[in-house]
Amino acid sequence: MDCYKNVVLDKNMYKIAGKSFSEILEEIDSSQSYAGEFSNLDAYQRQLKRFDIKVSDINADCIEKFFRTAQTATLFPEYVHRAVKAGAASVKILDDILAVKTQIDGVDYRTIYCDADAKQPEQTTEGAEIPSVNVRLKENLVKLTKAGQMLVASYESIRNQKIELFSIILKQVGAKLAQQQLKGAIETLLAGDGTIEPEIKNIESALEFEQLIDLWSSFDEYKMNTILVSPEMMRKLLSLQEILDAKSGFKFEINGEIATLLGAKLIRSRFVPKDTIIALDKRYALEMVSQGDIIVEHDKLIDKQLERAAITSTFGFARICKPAVKILKYDLKE
């Protein structure tokens, strides 16, 4: 039960290929062996408890407590990593538009797609040909992009700051990383991925509710369950008389949230062009590919070299089924 007290922490635990610091800790000190007060803690959290490092609430310790010993300093990069990930997870829009997330270890990745011209399954007579669906390997690699931020702060300037306050700064870093990922996702929806091109309908008239009905009905066997628009387009949508007449059914009057529009979740993002509506069936629209997890320069953090410690994420996006995404582009007159 006290195995966690005997774990020897070393910065080389961050350098084992294919495994995170937390995974290495779990291999040494498995959470499955614990019950009672330790049953809700993972291996890393047990190390915080071991060294009495409090990272949250009003009793949170100061940053310098991580650096009392060489072993406790080893815990600091994982704390930074977890806070950044928590900030990234707070950007929920990505989850609303992704069908699947794929994590790779290498630098090259070629995904698959479904032939859009595949015949629908149907009843067949004995000896008749069974309709097939063609799953193909894409010719082009998924383009990966690196986004990140440099953590610039002298140890002396933060050593006496509360850990919980510093966590807020790190969560903001994570949220900004996630926003860059969201930007990449929307760009792929708008421009395609080199194999699957976008399906765009140009509208030369003003925005009308009837056009939204047509968009909804055009999905056929797919389901329009998500709509992405700019803040400007959101304002125009909410100004349509048909929506104004029915707005009692929205949460907007209560807490500023839009529940659905024709059954689709309505999402606002500044990365969507102001003249564009992106509608999709999130179940079949988009794959996110990431090269490993969010990376934190652990050596610099352990050695208190925060001035140039990079926090980065490498990612890309690929379309899955072409009919799952449809775009309306307006010639809006201000």
Secondary structure, 3 states (H helix, E strand, C coil): CCHHHHCCCCHHHHCCCCCCHHHHHHHHCCHHHCCHHHCCCCHHHHHHHHCCCCCCCCCCCEHHHHHCCHHHHHCHHHHHHHHHHHHHHCCCHHHHHCCEEEEECCCCCCCEEECCCCCCCCCCCCCCCCCCCCEEECCCCCCCEEEEEEECCCHHHHCCCEHHHHHHHHHHHHHHHHHHHHHHHHHHHHHCCCCCCCCEEEECCCCCHHHHHHHHHCCCCCCCCEEEECHHHHHHHHHCHHHHHCHHHCCHHHHCCCCCECCEEEEECCCCCCCEEEEECCCCCEEEEEECCCEECHHHHHCCCHHHEEEEEEEEEEECCHHHEEEEEECCCC
